[in-house]
Amino acid sequence: MEYIYAAMILHSAEKDINEENVKSIIEAAGIEADEARIKALIAALEDVDIDEAMETTAMAAAAPAAAPAAAEAAVEEEEEEEASEEEAMAGLGALFG
């Protein structure tokens, strides 16, 4: 969730939501930044209108944490895809190594 919060802070401050800025906020909070999670977050937010997402979330009083949970799920899904790709590449390396 801290990665989502970092993006929301940047958005509120009208700063670019990019890898460098997210990493800076995460590290300022005393957390070791995970480059893969940051990249996944940036990719997940690429086509998201954050103002619209926050408004939609605010209107959905029954599920106020829906937008952050959805973004976190997208980050986790991206991490799983990356891990799967890395495993496939490791398997290919064994063929030639």
C-alpha positions in Angstrom: 0.0 0.0 0.0 2.9 2.4 0.7 3.6 2.5 -3.1 0.0 3.5 -3.8 0.2 6.2 -1.1 3.5 7.5 -2.6 1.7 7.9 -5.9 -1.2 9.7 -4.2 1.1 12.1 -2.4 2.8 12.9 -5.7 -0.5 13.5 -7.3 -1.7 15.7 -4.5 1.5 17.7 -4.7 1.0 18.0 -8.5 4.4 16.2 -9.1 5.1 13.7 -11.8 4.4 10.1 -10.8 7.6 8.5 -12.0 10.0 5.9 -10.7 12.5 8.4 -9.3 9.8 10.4 -7.4 8.1 7.3 -6.0 11.4 5.8 -4.9 12.3 9.1 -3.1 9.1 9.0 -1.1 9.4 5.4 -0.2 13.0 5.8 0.9 12.1 9.0 2.8 9.6 6.9 4.8 12.5 4.6 5.8 11.4 1.8 3.6 13.8 -0.1 1.2 12.4 0.6 -2.3 11.6 -2.4 -4.5 12.4 -1.4 -8.1 10.1 -4.1 -9.5 7.1 -2.9 -7.5 7.8 0.7 -8.4 8.0 -0.2 -12.2 4.8 -2.2 -11.9 3.0 0.7 -10.1 4.1 3.2 -12.8 2.9 0.8 -15.5 -0.4 0.1 -13.7 -1.1 3.9 -13.4 -0.1 4.8 -16.9 -3.6 5.0 -18.3 -5.4 5.9 -15.0 -7.0 9.2 -14.4 -6.2 9.5 -10.7 -8.7 12.3 -10.0 -11.5 10.2 -11.6 -10.4 7.1 -9.7 -10.4 8.9 -6.4 -13.8 10.5 -7.1 -15.3 7.1 -8.0 -13.9 5.6 -4.9 -15.3 8.4 -2.7 -18.7 7.8 -4.3 -18.6 4.1 -3.5 -19.1 4.4 0.2 -19.7 0.7 0.5 -16.1 0.0 -0.7 -13.9 3.0 0.1 -10.7 1.0 -0.3 -11.6 -0.4 -3.8 -9.3 1.8 -5.9 -6.1 1.2 -3.8 -6.9 -2.5 -3.6 -7.3 -2.7 -7.3 -4.1 -0.9 -8.0 -2.3 -3.1 -5.5 -3.7 -6.2 -7.2 -2.4 -4.8 -10.5 1.0 -4.4 -9.0 1.0 -8.0 -7.6 -0.2 -9.3 -11.0 2.7 -7.5 -12.8 5.2 -9.0 -10.3 3.8 -12.5 -10.9 4.2 -12.0 -14.7 7.8 -10.7 -14.2 8.7 -13.7 -12.0 7.2 -16.0 -14.6 9.2 -14.4 -17.4 12.4 -14.6 -15.3 11.8 -18.3 -14.7 11.3 -18.9 -18.4 14.5 -17.1 -19.2 16.4 -19.1 -16.6 15.1 -22.3 -18.2 16.3 -21.1 -21.6 19.7 -20.3 -20.1 20.1 -23.9 -19.0 19.7 -25.1 -22.6 22.7 -23.0 -23.7 24.8 -23.0 -20.6 
